[in-house]
Structure formats: structure tokens, C-alpha cells
Amino acid sequence: MKAFQLFKYNSTDIRLQKVEIDRPRIRPNEVLIEVKAAGVNPLDNLITRGEVKLVTPYRFPLTMGNECSGIVAETGPEVHDLSVGDRVFTRLPTDQIGAFAEYVAVPAVAVAHMPQGLDFIEAASIPLTALTAYQALELMAPKAGEHIFISGGSGGLGAMAVPLAKARGLVVYTNGNKASRERVLALGADRYLDYRQEDYLKELSPVDYVLDSVGGKELSKQIQLLKAGGMIVSLRGLPNGRFAKRFGLPWWKQSLFSLVAHRLDREARARNATYEFLFVEANGRQLTEVAHLIEKQGIRPSIDKVFAFEQANEALAKVAQGGSAGKVILSLANQ
């Protein structure tokens, strides 16, 4: 079968190699999915550059791709909730990625039935961002009526994070490019800021929670937006000791990450707030809950551009450029 693989980390070249490999064999607790579409994410480029190797070290060659939709082609004898022919979607386990391929073997507990009414392209755009938002909100444990700022709400994350936050009864503020204002407000955002013209520190009162998808210098700025007792959950910041413990990493990594993220923890404590790092994990049960919410509220994912499977490297380059108004997808419809 055709697949796109990484053979070594490269901080300057994010291109993958197209290869022919054997179709994967499934274990008793797994299903084989015929991939119809795969989401392309900043995480894919972070992996290629070696920027998450301390969190999840990989062996090479590595078939890339963290999320997909498709049809169940085979089930293991221990699988009872999924059947051949089911239309499914999944965020692959962090140690078992491989969605940029014609087939992928996945533990059944990481798989959920696609939301009714969505096609494969739309479904492939959901798992990573939806689970990220879901798990961030679980970590925050917010109460209805509290306020959250979601950075970069015009992208793929915002398309899932905004409605999930609204479903919990939160007041949602976000920012992004001017062209996406009406689309994101239609998702339920209570206020949308043009990041080129409006400074959230000047425009907004302190909030209870921040979901950071930007990192870098912007992270410290977002910490300043927190109320006393608030929490910021970052997807692009530095992993800290609490994250390492939650993620089940060895003690030496817990100690290392505590040192690495000491400044961010200190900045949050100075505001009597909490800094947390999140690396989204596979979870079919949570994905099923997301699917039900999508069906109930009629949510339509935001798609920026669809590339043919052969154009995987062009898709990765598009994501690396930033500024996408929704998700970038690889389509395997004609494979």
C-alpha cells in the first residue's frame, strides 16, 4: 500500500517520502481502517522537526498522520462494538500514528462512529482538534457562566473548541483573522477580535480560562489575561512537571520538564493562576460524545483546503505557513 513516511527528524525540511509498504496486520483488539481522508495538523510538522521527541519518541521509518476517517475493513476477535463496513473516525494513539496511508491498524478503543450527516472529509477534520478541546475543558473543569479566551479561533481548533465550550455554558471570547469573524460568531463565540487590529489585553476583562494554541511570546501575554485562580492550558508551550506526571512519563522527565517550564509556572503563580500543558491523547469514548454533540447541534467543521493524497507534502507546507481558515485535509478517495 502507499504511505508517507519520515526516516529521520529534520528541523529545516518537513517533507516526507512516499513509499510502498505492506498493509498492517491487526492485533486481536484492533480494527483495520481503509483510510478515506486524513487531517493534516501542526502536530505533524512538530513531529517531523523532532520537537515532541521528549514527549513521544518515535522509531523510524515512521508512517505519519495523527487522525483520519474511513471504513472498517477488518476487526480483531476481541472487538465487539465495531463491524466491517462501519464509517469511523479516530485520533490515533500517540505511539501508533500512521494515518497518511491507505490502511491503518488502530486499537478499537480509539475509534468512534462518524457523526451522521458528515462526509469523510469533514469527519477527518474533527478528531485531533475536538479531543484537544474536550480534554482541555476536562482539565479546566469550568462552571457554566465562566469566561474563556480561545486563541486563534479562526483555525481548525476554534471550529471545535468554540461550540464545545458553549455546550458547557461558557462565555467564549476568541480572536483570528478578519475574514473569519462571521463564521466563528456563527459557531457561538460571544466576542471575536481581529488579531491584527484588536489587543485582547486591552479589549477584554480578565478571564477564568485561556486555551492557548499559539505559544511563544504570546503565551506569557495570555497568562496576563487570567483572573486570580484562573488556568491557562497550552498546546504549544513547554511541557511541565504536572503534564509529565499525568502523561505517565518517567520521573526523570517529570523533573526535567519541571525545570524547563519553571518560568511559565512562575508567571502563572504570580497571578495566583495555573499553567498546564496538553498533548492530546486518543479516546474513542470522548470522540463518541463529540460525535453526538455534533449531530445534536448540527455543527459543520470548517475546511480550508483539500489536497489529493499524492500532495501530502504540499499540505504539510500549507499548514506550516499558518493562517488557515479551518482544517487542511488529505483525500484518499481516488486511491
Secondary structure as the mmCIF struct_conf table of DSSP 4:
data_model
#
loop_
_struct_conf.conf_type_id
_struct_conf.id
_struct_conf.beg_label_comp_id
_struct_conf.beg_label_asym_id
_struct_conf.beg_label_seq_id
_struct_conf.end_label_comp_id
_struct_conf.end_label_asym_id
_struct_conf.end_label_seq_id
STRN STRN1 LYS A 2 LEU A 6
BEND BEND1 LYS A 8 LYS A 8
BEND BEND2 SER A 11 THR A 12
STRN STRN2 GLN A 17 GLU A 20
HELX_LH_PP_P HELX_LH_PP_P1 ASP A 22 ARG A 27
TURN_TY1_P TURN_TY1_P1 PRO A 28 ASN A 29
STRN STRN3 GLU A 30 VAL A 40
HELX_RH_AL_P HELX_RH_AL_P1 PRO A 42 THR A 48
TURN_TY1_P TURN_TY1_P2 ARG A 49 VAL A 55
BEND BEND3 THR A 56 THR A 56
BEND BEND4 PHE A 60 PRO A 61
STRN STRN4 LEU A 62 THR A 63
BEND BEND5 ASN A 66 ASN A 66
STRN STRN5 GLU A 67 THR A 75
TURN_TY1_P TURN_TY1_P3 PRO A 77 GLU A 78
BEND BEND6 ASP A 81 ASP A 81
TURN_TY1_P TURN_TY1_P4 VAL A 84 GLY A 85
STRN STRN6 ARG A 87 ARG A 91
HELX_LH_PP_P HELX_LH_PP_P2 LEU A 92 PRO A 93
TURN_TY1_P TURN_TY1_P5 THR A 94 ASP A 95
BEND BEND7 GLN A 96 GLN A 96
BEND BEND8 PHE A 100 PHE A 100
STRN STRN7 ALA A 101 ALA A 101
BEND BEND9 GLU A 102 GLU A 102
STRN STRN8 TYR A 103 PRO A 107
HELX_RH_3T_P HELX_RH_3T_P1 ALA A 108 ALA A 110
STRN STRN9 VAL A 111 HIS A 113
HELX_LH_PP_P HELX_LH_PP_P3 MET A 114 PRO A 115
TURN_TY1_P TURN_TY1_P6 GLN A 116 GLY A 117
HELX_RH_AL_P HELX_RH_AL_P2 PHE A 120 ALA A 124
TURN_TY1_P TURN_TY1_P7 SER A 125 SER A 125
BEND BEND10 ILE A 126 ILE A 126
HELX_RH_AL_P HELX_RH_AL_P3 PRO A 127 MET A 140
TURN_TY1_P TURN_TY1_P8 ALA A 144 GLY A 145
STRN STRN10 HIS A 147 ILE A 150
TURN_TY1_P TURN_TY1_P9 SER A 151 SER A 154
BEND BEND11 GLY A 155 GLY A 155
HELX_RH_AL_P HELX_RH_AL_P4 GLY A 156 ALA A 167
TURN_TY1_P TURN_TY1_P10 ARG A 168 GLY A 169
STRN STRN11 VAL A 171 GLY A 176
HELX_RH_3T_P HELX_RH_3T_P2 LYS A 178 SER A 180
HELX_RH_AL_P HELX_RH_AL_P5 ARG A 181 ALA A 186
TURN_TY1_P TURN_TY1_P11 LEU A 187 GLY A 188
BEND BEND12 ASP A 190 ASP A 190
STRN STRN12 ARG A 191 ASP A 194
TURN_TY1_P TURN_TY1_P12 TYR A 195 GLN A 197
HELX_RH_AL_P HELX_RH_AL_P6 TYR A 200 GLU A 203
BEND BEND13 LEU A 204 LEU A 204
STRN STRN13 VAL A 207 ASP A 212
BEND BEND14 SER A 213 VAL A 214
TURN_TY1_P TURN_TY1_P13 GLY A 216 GLY A 216
HELX_RH_AL_P HELX_RH_AL_P7 LYS A 217 ILE A 223
TURN_TY1_P TURN_TY1_P14 GLN A 224 LEU A 225
STRN STRN14 LEU A 226 SER A 234
BEND BEND15 LEU A 235 GLY A 237
HELX_RH_AL_P HELX_RH_AL_P8 GLY A 241 ARG A 246
TURN_TY1_P TURN_TY1_P15 PHE A 247 GLY A 248
HELX_RH_AL_P HELX_RH_AL_P9 TRP A 251 VAL A 260
TURN_TY1_P TURN_TY1_P16 ALA A 261 ALA A 261
HELX_RH_AL_P HELX_RH_AL_P10 HIS A 262 ALA A 270
TURN_TY1_P TURN_TY1_P17 ARG A 271 ASN A 272
STRN STRN15 THR A 274 PHE A 277
HELX_RH_AL_P HELX_RH_AL_P11 GLY A 284 GLN A 297
TURN_TY1_P TURN_TY1_P18 GLY A 298 GLY A 298
STRN STRN16 ILE A 303 ALA A 308
HELX_RH_3T_P HELX_RH_3T_P3 PHE A 309 GLN A 311
HELX_RH_AL_P HELX_RH_AL_P12 ALA A 312 GLN A 321
BEND BEND16 ALA A 325 GLY A 326
STRN STRN17 LYS A 327 SER A 331
TURN_TY1_P TURN_TY1_P19 ALA A 333 ASN A 334
#
